[in-house]
Every structure is written in C-alpha cells, then in structure tokens.
C-alpha cells in the first residue's frame, strides 16, 4: 500500500475526529465521547473515546485486545445494533484526547492497520467503492475527487477547499 495514502487517510480521519475532541472539552465531567461517522441502511459507524478502565468492563474482550489498550483509547465500531459489531482499537494515548492541540496530534495517536481496516468498513457502509490498498497515490486522489464531487454540494466543496488551503500554509 502506498504510504502517502495511509498518511492522507490518517490526517483526514484525525481532522474529522478533532472536531469532536474540541467539542468534548466543554464536558469536563465526561470521560467517554462518541464521534458518529455514518448511520446508513441500519448500520452505524462511530469512534468512541474511552478510558482503559471503561473498556476493561466490556464483556468478552480477548487478552490480545486488552494488551493494545492505552490509558485513553479510540475504538472504531461498525454495528447494526442487533447482530453484533465489529470493533477496532484504532488508537491510544496516555493523556486524554481533550488535551490534544491539533488534528496532527490526533493523527500521531492512530494505529495504521486497525484504522485502515475500520475505514474499509466505513467506506462500504457509505457505499463508496474505494480499494485504497491497491491504488497508487494518483489513482487514490482521482477516486477521492470523484467521490467528493459526486456527494458534495458546491458550497461544501468551497468550504473544503478553504480548509485544505489552511492546512497547506
């Protein structure tokens, strides 16, 4: 897989997640937060921010999963709410995520492989056929551009271009 694709996906995911991190700062008494990414066709995709002690109370965790846990964790979840769920440990930190100052800091907390597996399921739920694991970086950019153009209003595209321009500077 092209490393530039991995970095682009991580940063885009971190930028999205950072908006929830900033909002979560207002709820100082809360320690668990959820960032909903999609609710489509009975499927929900979200990222939960949990302290380790909260996760250890979950039933049926494997020792392998428990060994990956940090003091604070990001769990990617895909579920239909009935038949079960897919859960990925997509990242962790030893300090609360609400203390992070930028999307780049969030990106440094992410684990490549579990994040990519989670994003594959997310794209599937969204109906986006994007096999980013076998694409070149140029193919990836064209595919993303096509998906964005297909699913975004002109006003939203303008806002996105402004945001990207800020990151480049």
SELO-884218 format. One record per residue (C-alpha): residue number from 1; residue in one letter; x, y, z. Coordinates in steps of 0.1 Angstrom, whole numbers, plus 5000, padded with zeros to 4 digits. Example, Ala and Ser with C-alpha at 12.3 -4.5 7.8 and 13.67 -1.06 7.14 Angstrom:
BEGIN
<atom><seq>1</seq><type>A</type><px>5123</px><py>4955</py><pz>5078</pz></atom>
<atom><seq>2</seq><type>S</type><px>5137</px><py>4989</py><pz>5071</pz></atom>
END
This chain:
BEGIN
<atom><seq>1</seq><type>X</type><px>5000</px><py>5000</py><pz>5000</pz></atom>
<atom><seq>2</seq><type>X</type><px>5012</px><py>5035</py><pz>4992</pz></atom>
<atom><seq>3</seq><type>X</type><px>5024</px><py>5052</py><pz>5024</pz></atom>
<atom><seq>4</seq><type>X</type><px>5011</px><py>5086</py><pz>5011</pz></atom>
<atom><seq>5</seq><type>X</type><px>4976</px><py>5071</py><pz>5010</pz></atom>
<atom><seq>6</seq><type>X</type><px>4979</px><py>5059</py><pz>5046</pz></atom>
<atom><seq>7</seq><type>X</type><px>4991</px><py>5094</py><pz>5057</pz></atom>
<atom><seq>8</seq><type>X</type><px>4963</px><py>5111</py><pz>5038</pz></atom>
<atom><seq>9</seq><type>X</type><px>4936</px><py>5088</py><pz>5053</pz></atom>
<atom><seq>10</seq><type>X</type><px>4950</px><py>5092</py><pz>5088</pz></atom>
<atom><seq>11</seq><type>X</type><px>4951</px><py>5130</py><pz>5086</pz></atom>
<atom><seq>12</seq><type>X</type><px>4916</px><py>5133</py><pz>5071</pz></atom>
<atom><seq>13</seq><type>X</type><px>4903</px><py>5110</py><pz>5098</pz></atom>
<atom><seq>14</seq><type>X</type><px>4922</px><py>5129</py><pz>5125</pz></atom>
<atom><seq>15</seq><type>X</type><px>4908</px><py>5163</py><pz>5113</pz></atom>
<atom><seq>16</seq><type>X</type><px>4873</px><py>5149</py><pz>5114</pz></atom>
<atom><seq>17</seq><type>X</type><px>4878</px><py>5134</py><pz>5149</pz></atom>
<atom><seq>18</seq><type>X</type><px>4894</px><py>5166</py><pz>5162</pz></atom>
<atom><seq>19</seq><type>X</type><px>4862</px><py>5184</py><pz>5158</pz></atom>
<atom><seq>20</seq><type>X</type><px>4846</px><py>5160</py><pz>5184</pz></atom>
<atom><seq>21</seq><type>X</type><px>4877</px><py>5164</py><pz>5206</pz></atom>
<atom><seq>22</seq><type>X</type><px>4873</px><py>5202</py><pz>5207</pz></atom>
<atom><seq>23</seq><type>X</type><px>4835</px><py>5199</py><pz>5214</pz></atom>
<atom><seq>24</seq><type>X</type><px>4843</px><py>5173</py><pz>5242</pz></atom>
<atom><seq>25</seq><type>X</type><px>4864</px><py>5198</py><pz>5261</pz></atom>
<atom><seq>26</seq><type>X</type><px>4832</px><py>5216</py><pz>5272</pz></atom>
<atom><seq>27</seq><type>X</type><px>4821</px><py>5185</py><pz>5291</pz></atom>
<atom><seq>28</seq><type>X</type><px>4848</px><py>5182</py><pz>5317</pz></atom>
<atom><seq>29</seq><type>X</type><px>4829</px><py>5157</py><pz>5339</pz></atom>
<atom><seq>30</seq><type>X</type><px>4825</px><py>5133</py><pz>5309</pz></atom>
<atom><seq>31</seq><type>X</type><px>4852</px><py>5107</py><pz>5302</pz></atom>
<atom><seq>32</seq><type>X</type><px>4835</px><py>5088</py><pz>5273</pz></atom>
<atom><seq>33</seq><type>X</type><px>4828</px><py>5105</py><pz>5240</pz></atom>
<atom><seq>34</seq><type>X</type><px>4814</px><py>5093</py><pz>5206</pz></atom>
<atom><seq>35</seq><type>X</type><px>4821</px><py>5106</py><pz>5171</pz></atom>
<atom><seq>36</seq><type>X</type><px>4794</px><py>5094</py><pz>5148</pz></atom>
<atom><seq>37</seq><type>X</type><px>4806</px><py>5090</py><pz>5112</pz></atom>
<atom><seq>38</seq><type>X</type><px>4776</px><py>5074</py><pz>5095</pz></atom>
<atom><seq>39</seq><type>X</type><px>4742</px><py>5060</py><pz>5100</pz></atom>
<atom><seq>40</seq><type>X</type><px>4731</px><py>5043</py><pz>5068</pz></atom>
<atom><seq>41</seq><type>X</type><px>4708</px><py>5014</py><pz>5059</pz></atom>
<atom><seq>42</seq><type>X</type><px>4706</px><py>5003</py><pz>5096</pz></atom>
<atom><seq>43</seq><type>X</type><px>4744</px><py>5004</py><pz>5101</pz></atom>
<atom><seq>44</seq><type>X</type><px>4761</px><py>5028</py><pz>5125</pz></atom>
<atom><seq>45</seq><type>X</type><px>4797</px><py>5037</py><pz>5123</pz></atom>
<atom><seq>46</seq><type>X</type><px>4813</px><py>5056</py><pz>5151</pz></atom>
<atom><seq>47</seq><type>X</type><px>4845</px><py>5062</py><pz>5170</pz></atom>
<atom><seq>48</seq><type>X</type><px>4843</px><py>5060</py><pz>5208</pz></atom>
<atom><seq>49</seq><type>X</type><px>4869</px><py>5077</py><pz>5231</pz></atom>
<atom><seq>50</seq><type>X</type><px>4872</px><py>5056</py><pz>5262</pz></atom>
<atom><seq>51</seq><type>X</type><px>4895</px><py>5054</py><pz>5292</pz></atom>
<atom><seq>52</seq><type>X</type><px>4911</px><py>5020</py><pz>5296</pz></atom>
<atom><seq>53</seq><type>X</type><px>4891</px><py>5013</py><pz>5328</pz></atom>
<atom><seq>54</seq><type>X</type><px>4858</px><py>5017</py><pz>5309</pz></atom>
<atom><seq>55</seq><type>X</type><px>4869</px><py>4993</py><pz>5281</pz></atom>
<atom><seq>56</seq><type>X</type><px>4880</px><py>4966</py><pz>5306</pz></atom>
<atom><seq>57</seq><type>X</type><px>4844</px><py>4964</py><pz>5317</pz></atom>
<atom><seq>58</seq><type>X</type><px>4833</px><py>4953</py><pz>5282</pz></atom>
<atom><seq>59</seq><type>X</type><px>4823</px><py>4917</py><pz>5280</pz></atom>
<atom><seq>60</seq><type>X</type><px>4843</px><py>4891</py><pz>5260</pz></atom>
<atom><seq>61</seq><type>X</type><px>4875</px><py>4911</py><pz>5253</pz></atom>
<atom><seq>62</seq><type>X</type><px>4904</px><py>4890</py><pz>5243</pz></atom>
<atom><seq>63</seq><type>X</type><px>4937</px><py>4892</py><pz>5261</pz></atom>
<atom><seq>64</seq><type>X</type><px>4953</px><py>4904</py><pz>5228</pz></atom>
<atom><seq>65</seq><type>X</type><px>4928</px><py>4932</py><pz>5226</pz></atom>
<atom><seq>66</seq><type>X</type><px>4934</px><py>4942</py><pz>5262</pz></atom>
<atom><seq>67</seq><type>X</type><px>4971</px><py>4943</py><pz>5256</pz></atom>
<atom><seq>68</seq><type>X</type><px>4967</px><py>4970</py><pz>5230</pz></atom>
<atom><seq>69</seq><type>X</type><px>4949</px><py>4994</py><pz>5253</pz></atom>
<atom><seq>70</seq><type>X</type><px>4965</px><py>5027</py><pz>5264</pz></atom>
<atom><seq>71</seq><type>X</type><px>4953</px><py>5049</py><pz>5292</pz></atom>
<atom><seq>72</seq><type>X</type><px>4929</px><py>5066</py><pz>5268</pz></atom>
<atom><seq>73</seq><type>X</type><px>4917</px><py>5048</py><pz>5236</pz></atom>
<atom><seq>74</seq><type>X</type><px>4899</px><py>5053</py><pz>5203</pz></atom>
<atom><seq>75</seq><type>X</type><px>4876</px><py>5024</py><pz>5194</pz></atom>
<atom><seq>76</seq><type>X</type><px>4862</px><py>5023</py><pz>5158</pz></atom>
<atom><seq>77</seq><type>X</type><px>4828</px><py>5005</py><pz>5158</pz></atom>
<atom><seq>78</seq><type>X</type><px>4806</px><py>4993</py><pz>5130</pz></atom>
<atom><seq>79</seq><type>X</type><px>4772</px><py>4978</py><pz>5141</pz></atom>
<atom><seq>80</seq><type>X</type><px>4737</px><py>4972</py><pz>5130</pz></atom>
<atom><seq>81</seq><type>X</type><px>4726</px><py>4972</py><pz>5167</pz></atom>
<atom><seq>82</seq><type>X</type><px>4712</px><py>4937</py><pz>5165</pz></atom>
<atom><seq>83</seq><type>X</type><px>4735</px><py>4910</py><pz>5152</pz></atom>
<atom><seq>84</seq><type>X</type><px>4767</px><py>4923</py><pz>5167</pz></atom>
<atom><seq>85</seq><type>X</type><px>4795</px><py>4946</py><pz>5160</pz></atom>
<atom><seq>86</seq><type>X</type><px>4830</px><py>4950</py><pz>5146</pz></atom>
<atom><seq>87</seq><type>X</type><px>4853</px><py>4968</py><pz>5170</pz></atom>
<atom><seq>88</seq><type>X</type><px>4888</px><py>4981</py><pz>5162</pz></atom>
<atom><seq>89</seq><type>X</type><px>4913</px><py>4997</py><pz>5185</pz></atom>
<atom><seq>90</seq><type>X</type><px>4923</px><py>5025</py><pz>5161</pz></atom>
<atom><seq>91</seq><type>X</type><px>4945</px><py>5044</py><pz>5185</pz></atom>
<atom><seq>92</seq><type>X</type><px>4955</px><py>5054</py><pz>5220</pz></atom>
<atom><seq>93</seq><type>X</type><px>4973</px><py>5079</py><pz>5242</pz></atom>
<atom><seq>94</seq><type>X</type><px>4985</px><py>5082</py><pz>5277</pz></atom>
<atom><seq>95</seq><type>X</type><px>4967</px><py>5115</py><pz>5282</pz></atom>
<atom><seq>96</seq><type>X</type><px>4931</px><py>5125</py><pz>5275</pz></atom>
<atom><seq>97</seq><type>X</type><px>4923</px><py>5133</py><pz>5239</pz></atom>
<atom><seq>98</seq><type>X</type><px>4908</px><py>5165</py><pz>5250</pz></atom>
<atom><seq>99</seq><type>X</type><px>4943</px><py>5178</py><pz>5258</pz></atom>
<atom><seq>100</seq><type>X</type><px>4955</px><py>5174</py><pz>5222</pz></atom>
<atom><seq>101</seq><type>X</type><px>4960</px><py>5207</py><pz>5205</pz></atom>
<atom><seq>102</seq><type>X</type><px>4956</px><py>5197</py><pz>5168</pz></atom>
<atom><seq>103</seq><type>X</type><px>4945</px><py>5172</py><pz>5143</pz></atom>
<atom><seq>104</seq><type>X</type><px>4981</px><py>5163</py><pz>5137</pz></atom>
<atom><seq>105</seq><type>X</type><px>4985</px><py>5153</py><pz>5174</pz></atom>
<atom><seq>106</seq><type>X</type><px>4954</px><py>5131</py><pz>5170</pz></atom>
<atom><seq>107</seq><type>X</type><px>4969</px><py>5115</py><pz>5139</pz></atom>
<atom><seq>108</seq><type>X</type><px>5000</px><py>5106</py><pz>5159</pz></atom>
<atom><seq>109</seq><type>X</type><px>4978</px><py>5085</py><pz>5182</pz></atom>
<atom><seq>110</seq><type>X</type><px>4964</px><py>5064</py><pz>5154</pz></atom>
<atom><seq>111</seq><type>X</type><px>4975</px><py>5028</py><pz>5146</pz></atom>
<atom><seq>112</seq><type>X</type><px>4978</px><py>5023</py><pz>5108</pz></atom>
<atom><seq>113</seq><type>X</type><px>4964</px><py>4988</py><pz>5102</pz></atom>
<atom><seq>114</seq><type>X</type><px>4934</px><py>4988</py><pz>5126</pz></atom>
<atom><seq>115</seq><type>X</type><px>4924</px><py>5023</py><pz>5113</pz></atom>
<atom><seq>116</seq><type>X</type><px>4926</px><py>5012</py><pz>5077</pz></atom>
<atom><seq>117</seq><type>X</type><px>4905</px><py>4981</py><pz>5084</pz></atom>
<atom><seq>118</seq><type>X</type><px>4880</px><py>5002</py><pz>5101</pz></atom>
<atom><seq>119</seq><type>X</type><px>4879</px><py>5027</py><pz>5073</pz></atom>
<atom><seq>120</seq><type>X</type><px>4874</px><py>4999</py><pz>5047</pz></atom>
<atom><seq>121</seq><type>X</type><px>4842</px><py>4990</py><pz>5066</pz></atom>
<atom><seq>122</seq><type>X</type><px>4832</px><py>5027</py><pz>5069</pz></atom>
<atom><seq>123</seq><type>X</type><px>4835</px><py>5032</py><pz>5031</pz></atom>
<atom><seq>124</seq><type>X</type><px>4815</px><py>5000</py><pz>5025</pz></atom>
<atom><seq>125</seq><type>X</type><px>4787</px><py>5013</py><pz>5047</pz></atom>
<atom><seq>126</seq><type>X</type><px>4788</px><py>5046</py><pz>5029</pz></atom>
<atom><seq>127</seq><type>X</type><px>4786</px><py>5028</py><pz>4995</pz></atom>
<atom><seq>128</seq><type>X</type><px>4820</px><py>5041</py><pz>4984</pz></atom>
<atom><seq>129</seq><type>X</type><px>4839</px><py>5015</py><pz>4964</pz></atom>
<atom><seq>130</seq><type>X</type><px>4874</px><py>5026</py><pz>4971</pz></atom>
<atom><seq>131</seq><type>X</type><px>4900</px><py>4999</py><pz>4973</pz></atom>
<atom><seq>132</seq><type>X</type><px>4927</px><py>5022</py><pz>4986</pz></atom>
<atom><seq>133</seq><type>X</type><px>4950</px><py>4993</py><pz>4995</pz></atom>
<atom><seq>134</seq><type>X</type><px>4959</px><py>4985</py><pz>4958</pz></atom>
<atom><seq>135</seq><type>X</type><px>4957</px><py>5020</py><pz>4944</pz></atom>
<atom><seq>136</seq><type>X</type><px>4986</px><py>5043</py><pz>4935</pz></atom>
<atom><seq>137</seq><type>X</type><px>4985</px><py>5077</py><pz>4952</pz></atom>
<atom><seq>138</seq><type>X</type><px>4974</px><py>5093</py><pz>4919</pz></atom>
<atom><seq>139</seq><type>X</type><px>4946</px><py>5068</py><pz>4915</pz></atom>
<atom><seq>140</seq><type>X</type><px>4935</px><py>5074</py><pz>4951</pz></atom>
<atom><seq>141</seq><type>X</type><px>4934</px><py>5112</py><pz>4946</pz></atom>
<atom><seq>142</seq><type>X</type><px>4913</px><py>5108</py><pz>4914</pz></atom>
<atom><seq>143</seq><type>X</type><px>4889</px><py>5084</py><pz>4931</pz></atom>
<atom><seq>144</seq><type>X</type><px>4885</px><py>5107</py><pz>4962</pz></atom>
<atom><seq>145</seq><type>X</type><px>4879</px><py>5137</py><pz>4939</pz></atom>
<atom><seq>146</seq><type>X</type><px>4853</px><py>5117</py><pz>4920</pz></atom>
<atom><seq>147</seq><type>X</type><px>4835</px><py>5106</py><pz>4953</pz></atom>
<atom><seq>148</seq><type>X</type><px>4837</px><py>5141</py><pz>4967</pz></atom>
<atom><seq>149</seq><type>X</type><px>4823</px><py>5157</py><pz>4935</pz></atom>
<atom><seq>150</seq><type>X</type><px>4795</px><py>5131</py><pz>4934</pz></atom>
<atom><seq>151</seq><type>X</type><px>4784</px><py>5136</py><pz>4970</pz></atom>
<atom><seq>152</seq><type>X</type><px>4791</px><py>5172</py><pz>4979</pz></atom>
<atom><seq>153</seq><type>X</type><px>4774</px><py>5204</py><pz>4971</pz></atom>
<atom><seq>154</seq><type>X</type><px>4793</px><py>5233</py><pz>4956</pz></atom>
<atom><seq>155</seq><type>X</type><px>4791</px><py>5253</py><pz>4988</pz></atom>
<atom><seq>156</seq><type>X</type><px>4806</px><py>5224</py><pz>5008</pz></atom>
<atom><seq>157</seq><type>X</type><px>4834</px><py>5220</py><pz>4982</pz></atom>
<atom><seq>158</seq><type>X</type><px>4843</px><py>5256</py><pz>4986</pz></atom>
<atom><seq>159</seq><type>X</type><px>4844</px><py>5252</py><pz>5024</pz></atom>
<atom><seq>160</seq><type>X</type><px>4866</px><py>5221</py><pz>5020</pz></atom>
<atom><seq>161</seq><type>X</type><px>4890</px><py>5239</py><pz>4996</pz></atom>
<atom><seq>162</seq><type>X</type><px>4893</px><py>5267</py><pz>5021</pz></atom>
<atom><seq>163</seq><type>X</type><px>4901</px><py>5242</py><pz>5049</pz></atom>
<atom><seq>164</seq><type>X</type><px>4927</px><py>5224</py><pz>5028</pz></atom>
<atom><seq>165</seq><type>X</type><px>4943</px><py>5257</py><pz>5019</pz></atom>
<atom><seq>166</seq><type>X</type><px>4947</px><py>5265</py><pz>5056</pz></atom>
<atom><seq>167</seq><type>X</type><px>4965</px><py>5231</py><pz>5062</pz></atom>
<atom><seq>168</seq><type>X</type><px>4989</px><py>5237</py><pz>5033</pz></atom>
<atom><seq>169</seq><type>X</type><px>5000</px><py>5271</py><pz>5048</pz></atom>
END
